[in-house]
Amino acid sequence: MGIICRHCIKVLIHSNTSVVSSYYIMDRWRKGIKRIHNALKNCYLDNMSNDHMSRHNELYSKFSYVVEAAVVSEEKYVFCTQYMDSLQESLLHFSSANANCSSVGVTPSPVRCVHSPKKVRSKGRPPTKRKAAKVYRPKTKHVQNT
């Protein structure tokens, strides 16, 4: 089942058609489409977070395949949820055990500040001469050459 716009519905009503072939419903209009753009990369991130982003993208792609396989049947779903609970618990114990250790010899990467682009004057006549009436413009003196 997909989502149809009001124009399509009006045409269907006008032609007394109640069934639409799946050929005419595009994939991007379907409710059950798999979307991968949930975790888009941010272009403002600097080199400091590249390792973090690459780990995130790799884990995200692996877990998306696990999710697709686990939702097929109830047995796979139950197995996956139990395994994920145990994995989450072991990760919490792993992070608390590593919190006691201190990292030696690690230097933080320099933070790069991203600014907005500079404002550039638009093309064409300058706005002061264009928008000001002749009454309010400053008078210029004409010098005659003798």
N, C-alpha and C positions, 0 to 999 in steps of 0.2 A: 504494500500500500504506500502510496506517495502523497505528497501535498500538491494540490492543483490550485492555480491562481484563479481569481474570479472571472477573468476573461475566458478561460477554458470552460469553466462551469456554465457561463452564459451561452457559449457555442453549443455545449452538450444539451442544454435545455432547449435551445432553439431547434436543434436537429433531432430531438426526442431520443437521445442516446443515453443509456444508463450504464454501459460498460465501456471502460477505456482499456485498450490493449497495453500491455507492459512495454511495448516497443515505444510508445509515445511518452512514457514517464522516464525522465532522465535520472541517472544515478544520484546526482546531487540533490534531487528532489525527494529521494526516498528517506523514510524515517530510520531504517535500520542500516544506513550506510556507515562503514567504519571510517572514522575520522582520525587522522594522524597529526593534525595541526594543533593539538592541545598544548604541547610544550614547544612552542616556537622559540627559536634562538633570538636573543636580543642583540642588535647590532652595536649597542653601546658598551657591551662587556669588553673588558680589556684582557690582556694575556694572563692576568692573575687567576681568572676564573675559567680558563680554557680546559684545564685538567678536570675541574669540577663539572663543566658542561659535557665534556666527552664521556666521563663516567656516567653522568645522568642519562645521556642519549643512549649509551650502550645498554644500561640496565632497563631503560624504558622500552627499548625495542625487544629485549629478551622477555620482559614481563608481559608485553602485549601478546606475544606468541603463546605464553603460558595461559593467559586469560582466554584467548580464543580456543585453546584446546580444552580448558577446564569447564567452559560453559556448555559443552556438547551433551554431557550426561550428568546425572545426579551423583554417581559414584566418583567421577573425576572432580566434580565440584567439592564434595566433602573431603576428598583426599587433599586437594589443593588448599582448602581453607585450614585444615589441620596442620599441614606442612608450613603454611605461611605463618600461622600462629607460633609454631615452634621456632621458625626462622626469626621472627620478630623478637621473641624472648631471648634467643641466643645472641642477637645483635645488641640488645640492651645490656646483657651481661658483658659482651665484648667491649662495648663503648665505656662501661663503668670500670672495667679492668684497665683499659688504656688511659682513662682519665688520670690515674695515679702516676703514670709515666710522663716525663717531660721530654719534649723534643729538643735535642741539642744540635746546634749547628744549622738550624733552619732560619734563613733570613727572609723576611716578608718581601714580596715584590713591591716596587714602587706603585703608588696609586696614581692613575692618570685621570685627570679631570676633563670631562667632556662639556664644552660650552655650546651655547646656541650659535648659529651662524650670524655673522655681522649683517646689519641691515644695510641694504644697498639702495641708492636712489633709483627710482623707476625711470624708464626711458621717457623721452618727450620733453616738453617745456617745463621749466621749474614751476613748482606749485605756487610760489609767491606771486609771480607775474600772471599766472593763469587765473587765480581765484580772486585777486584783489581788483576792485573797481577802479576806474581811472581817477575818481575823485580822491581816493585814499592813497594813491601811489605817490611816492616822493617826487618832487619836481626836480628835473635835471637841468643844469645850466648849459646852454649852448655857447661855446666859445668860437668867435669868428676869427679867422686868420686874416691879418692885415699886412 
